Each structure stands twice: as C-alpha cells, then as structure tokens.
Amino acid sequence: MSAVDQAFHGLRRMIADGRLVAGQRIPPESDLCEELGVSRGSLREGVRMLAALGVIEPRHGSGTYVSQLRPEDIVGSLSLTVDLLPLTGLLEMYEIRRVLESHAAAQAAARITPESLSTIFAYMEAMEATEDPDRVSELDQDFHAEIARIGGNPTLKSLLGVFRARSRTYQVFTLPEGPRIKRSSDEDHRAIATAIANRDPVAAAAAASAHVAHTERWLHAFLPRTPEPAPEAPANPEAGA
C-alpha cells in the first residue's frame, strides 16, 4: 500500500469508526502524520481524495472538517467512477436503474400534489414540442429528477441522477432511427405522467420500468459491432491425392 493510500484509508477508517464525526475538525497534520506513519505530502493528498468524494471539507482560514456526510452527497460522488464506465458496464447497471426508477415513480404517484403534477406535465409537453436533442436531454433529466424529488428520498434522487448523467453521454435521438425513438420516448413519458396523475403507483412503476427497458435497448445501438467470422474455404477434394 502506498503512503497516499495509507493516509486515505487511515482517515476513512477514523470517520467510518465514528472517531471523527460529521462537522468535526480533523486533528492537526502533525498528529495525523505521526499516527498514520505518513508524510505531510501524502496526508494532504489523502485529504484531497476524500474531499473529492465529499467526505472532507477544507475551509480556507479555518481548517479541514469532516463534511455533514449527507447520504445524497456521498452517493452523488459516485459520478466520479460511474462516468468512467464503458457502455457495457453502464448497461449492466440498468437492471438497478429499472428497479429504482419504478420505485421512485410509484412513490411519486402516492405523494403527488397539483403543483408538482403541473411541473411534470410542463416538462413532458416541452419535450414533446422540441426536436433539439440537447434540449430533449435537459428536459428528460428535469422530468425524471422531479419525479424522484416528489418521491421524497434525496439519496435515491441523487443516485438516479448519477445513472442518468452517464446515459446522457449517448444521444439516442441522433441515431438514424432517432425520430421513431423520440416518438416512443414521448409516449413513455406521457404514460408515466398519466399514471402519476391518476395516483396509480402500480401503473406508474410499470410505465417507468418499461421506459428504462426501452432506453437500455436503444443504447445497445452504440455497442461496437462484432465482426462476422470469415466463411470457411470449401474443401479441396483433390487434397492429399
């Protein structure tokens, strides 16, 4: 294990074990270096790594503190790694996304308010009215994020946002069959919104699951094609004669 890893995991264990709690200022560098057996440079690099994950907060002129450790913030930092996944890895995660989007839609159907329903329909109708792929992508994110917000679980909203952000890298509406995909996507969104408006959690969950499954299928178009094997040469009847 490198000195940087030693510093990173040492601090992480202190937080995981409850020795350092949310909002607490971490001990002086000299104390930590002595306890962890690392140099100041390695310690500072470990702190920077934890800060990137939203676990540590350096405050200018005040010191370095453990963050509030809000689950939604910690989960949001998964984008640092999820964004590195190749498409094959992203597609493997779609089974998880399908379950979570279904749950979020069901929760939204049970908790919808007139104001939130108006927002959902406004996003949906704006998506239907535009053919600009970038604008559709933005509105799609807003539509699903609002549904997750209504569901009432900030951590779930954050996690789904990570999945969707990685998916947006692939613009399915620019494919040759883009217009057909756009129509199907619009129909999916309207089915989700209608089920939520009807306060029908079962229908909302089913519509959301179907939509994610459709998106997964469309994303397969970006997978590299496997070259077909070359045909075998015909046998030579005179061979060996």
C-alpha positions as CSV (number, residue, x, y, z in Angstrom):
1,M,0.0,0.0,0.0
2,S,1.4,3.4,-1.0
3,A,1.8,6.2,1.6
4,V,-1.1,8.1,0.0
5,D,-3.4,5.0,0.2
6,Q,-2.3,4.6,3.8
7,A,-3.3,8.2,4.6
8,F,-6.6,7.9,2.7
9,H,-7.7,4.7,4.3
10,G,-6.5,5.7,7.7
11,L,-8.7,8.9,7.7
12,R,-11.5,6.9,6.1
13,R,-11.4,4.4,9.0
14,M,-11.4,7.2,11.6
15,I,-14.7,8.5,10.0
16,A,-16.2,5.1,9.5
17,D,-15.5,4.1,13.1
18,G,-17.0,7.3,14.4
19,R,-13.8,8.7,15.8
20,L,-14.3,11.6,13.5
21,V,-17.9,12.6,13.1
22,A,-19.9,14.9,10.8
23,G,-18.9,18.5,11.1
24,Q,-15.8,17.8,13.3
25,R,-12.5,19.4,12.6
26,I,-9.8,16.8,11.9
27,P,-6.7,16.7,14.1
28,P,-3.6,18.7,13.3
29,E,-1.4,17.4,10.4
30,S,1.5,16.6,12.7
31,D,-0.7,14.4,14.9
32,L,-2.2,12.6,11.9
33,C,1.2,12.1,10.2
34,E,2.6,10.5,13.3
35,E,-0.4,8.3,13.9
36,L,-0.7,7.1,10.3
37,G,3.0,7.0,9.7
38,V,2.9,9.2,6.6
39,S,4.5,12.4,5.4
40,R,2.6,15.7,5.2
41,G,2.5,15.5,1.4
42,S,0.9,12.0,1.5
43,L,-1.6,13.1,4.1
44,R,-2.6,16.2,2.1
45,E,-3.1,14.0,-1.0
46,G,-5.3,11.6,1.0
47,V,-7.3,14.6,2.3
48,R,-7.7,15.8,-1.3
49,M,-9.0,12.4,-2.4
50,L,-11.6,12.4,0.4
51,A,-12.6,15.9,-0.4
52,A,-13.3,14.8,-4.0
53,L,-15.7,12.2,-2.6
54,G,-17.5,14.8,-0.5
55,V,-16.3,13.4,2.8
56,I,-13.8,16.1,3.8
57,E,-14.2,19.9,3.5
58,P,-11.2,22.1,3.6
59,R,-12.3,25.6,4.8
60,H,-9.9,28.4,3.9
61,G,-8.6,30.1,7.1
62,S,-10.4,27.7,9.4
63,G,-9.1,24.2,8.9
64,T,-10.3,20.9,7.5
65,Y,-13.5,19.3,8.6
66,V,-15.5,16.2,8.1
67,S,-18.4,17.0,5.9
68,Q,-22.0,16.7,7.0
69,L,-21.9,13.2,5.4
70,R,-25.3,13.6,3.9
71,P,-26.2,10.3,2.0
72,E,-27.3,12.2,-1.1
73,D,-23.9,14.0,-1.3
74,I,-21.9,10.8,-0.8
75,V,-23.9,8.9,-3.4
76,G,-23.6,11.8,-5.8
77,S,-19.8,11.4,-5.7
78,L,-20.3,8.1,-7.4
79,S,-20.3,10.0,-10.7
80,L,-16.5,10.1,-10.4
81,T,-16.4,6.4,-11.1
82,V,-19.7,5.7,-12.9
83,D,-18.8,8.3,-15.5
84,L,-15.7,6.1,-16.3
85,L,-17.8,3.0,-17.1
86,P,-17.8,1.8,-20.7
87,L,-21.2,1.3,-22.2
88,T,-21.2,-2.4,-21.4
89,G,-20.7,-1.5,-17.7
90,L,-23.5,1.1,-17.9
91,L,-25.9,-1.4,-19.4
92,E,-25.2,-3.8,-16.5
93,M,-26.3,-1.1,-14.1
94,Y,-29.6,-0.6,-16.0
95,E,-31.2,-3.5,-14.1
96,I,-30.6,-1.5,-10.9
97,R,-31.9,1.7,-12.5
98,R,-35.1,0.0,-13.7
99,V,-35.9,-1.1,-10.2
100,L,-35.1,2.3,-8.7
101,E,-37.0,4.4,-11.3
102,S,-40.0,2.2,-10.8
103,H,-39.9,2.7,-7.1
104,A,-39.5,6.5,-7.5
105,A,-42.5,6.7,-9.9
106,A,-44.6,4.7,-7.5
107,Q,-43.7,6.9,-4.6
108,A,-44.5,10.0,-6.7
109,A,-47.9,8.6,-7.6
110,A,-48.7,8.2,-3.9
111,R,-47.4,11.7,-3.0
112,I,-48.2,13.9,-6.0
113,T,-49.5,17.4,-5.4
114,P,-51.3,19.6,-8.0
115,E,-48.2,21.9,-8.2
116,S,-45.8,19.0,-8.7
117,L,-48.1,17.4,-11.3
118,S,-48.2,20.7,-13.2
119,T,-44.4,20.8,-13.3
120,I,-44.1,17.2,-14.5
121,F,-46.6,17.8,-17.3
122,A,-44.8,21.1,-18.3
123,Y,-41.5,19.2,-18.7
124,M,-43.3,16.4,-20.7
125,E,-45.1,18.8,-23.0
126,A,-41.9,20.8,-23.6
127,M,-40.1,17.5,-24.6
128,E,-42.9,16.6,-27.0
129,A,-42.7,20.1,-28.6
130,T,-38.9,20.1,-29.4
131,E,-36.7,18.1,-31.7
132,D,-33.5,19.5,-30.4
133,P,-31.6,16.5,-28.9
134,D,-29.7,18.6,-26.3
135,R,-32.9,20.3,-25.2
136,V,-34.7,17.0,-25.0
137,S,-31.9,15.6,-22.9
138,E,-32.1,18.5,-20.5
139,L,-35.9,18.2,-20.2
140,D,-35.7,14.5,-19.7
141,Q,-33.3,15.0,-16.8
142,D,-35.7,17.6,-15.3
143,F,-38.7,15.3,-15.8
144,H,-37.2,12.3,-14.0
145,A,-35.5,14.4,-11.3
146,E,-38.8,16.0,-10.4
147,I,-40.4,12.6,-10.1
148,A,-37.6,11.4,-7.8
149,R,-37.9,14.6,-5.8
150,I,-41.6,14.1,-5.2
151,G,-40.8,10.5,-4.1
152,G,-39.2,12.1,-1.0
153,N,-35.8,10.3,-0.8
154,P,-32.9,12.7,-1.6
155,T,-30.4,9.8,-1.7
156,L,-32.5,7.9,-4.3
157,K,-32.8,11.1,-6.3
158,S,-29.0,11.6,-6.2
159,L,-28.3,8.0,-7.2
160,L,-30.7,8.1,-10.2
161,G,-29.2,11.4,-11.2
162,V,-25.7,9.7,-11.4
163,F,-27.1,6.9,-13.7
164,R,-28.9,9.4,-15.9
165,A,-26.0,11.7,-16.3
166,R,-23.8,8.8,-17.6
167,S,-26.6,7.8,-20.0
168,R,-26.9,11.3,-21.5
169,T,-23.4,10.8,-23.0
170,Y,-25.1,8.7,-25.7
171,Q,-27.6,10.7,-27.8
172,V,-30.0,8.1,-29.0
173,F,-32.1,10.7,-30.8
174,T,-29.2,11.3,-33.2
175,L,-29.3,7.7,-34.4
176,P,-30.8,7.0,-37.9
177,E,-34.0,5.8,-36.2
178,G,-33.9,8.9,-33.9
179,P,-37.4,10.2,-34.9
180,R,-39.0,6.8,-34.1
181,I,-37.1,6.6,-30.8
182,K,-38.3,10.2,-29.9
183,R,-41.9,9.3,-30.5
184,S,-41.6,6.2,-28.4
185,S,-39.8,8.1,-25.6
186,D,-42.6,10.8,-25.6
187,E,-45.2,8.0,-25.3
188,D,-43.3,6.5,-22.4
189,H,-43.1,9.9,-20.6
190,R,-46.8,10.5,-21.1
191,A,-47.6,7.0,-19.7
192,I,-45.6,7.7,-16.6
193,A,-47.1,11.2,-16.1
194,T,-50.6,9.9,-16.7
195,A,-50.2,7.1,-14.1
196,I,-48.8,9.6,-11.6
197,A,-51.7,11.9,-12.3
198,N,-54.1,9.1,-11.7
199,R,-52.4,8.3,-8.4
200,D,-51.8,4.8,-9.5
201,P,-48.4,3.5,-8.1
202,V,-48.6,0.2,-9.8
203,A,-49.2,1.7,-13.3
204,A,-46.5,4.3,-12.6
205,A,-44.0,1.7,-11.6
206,A,-44.8,-0.4,-14.7
207,A,-44.5,2.6,-17.1
208,A,-41.2,3.7,-15.6
209,S,-39.8,0.2,-15.8
210,A,-40.8,-0.1,-19.5
211,H,-39.3,3.3,-20.2
212,V,-35.9,2.3,-18.7
213,A,-36.0,-1.0,-20.6
214,H,-36.6,0.8,-23.9
215,T,-33.7,3.2,-23.2
216,E,-31.5,0.2,-22.5
217,R,-32.4,-1.4,-25.8
218,W,-31.8,1.9,-27.7
219,L,-28.3,2.2,-26.1
220,H,-27.3,-1.2,-27.5
221,A,-27.1,0.6,-30.9
222,F,-23.9,2.3,-29.6
223,L,-22.1,-1.0,-28.9
224,P,-19.4,-1.9,-31.3
225,R,-20.4,-4.5,-33.8
226,T,-18.8,-7.9,-33.5
227,P,-17.2,-8.8,-36.8
228,E,-18.8,-11.8,-38.5
229,P,-16.4,-14.7,-38.9
230,A,-15.0,-15.2,-42.3
231,P,-16.6,-18.1,-44.3
232,E,-14.6,-21.3,-44.3
233,A,-12.8,-22.1,-47.6
234,P,-14.5,-25.0,-49.4
235,A,-12.8,-28.4,-49.0
236,N,-10.5,-29.4,-51.9
237,P,-11.5,-32.9,-53.0
238,E,-8.0,-33.4,-54.5
239,A,-6.2,-32.5,-51.3
240,G,-3.9,-35.3,-50.2
241,A,-4.2,-37.1,-53.6
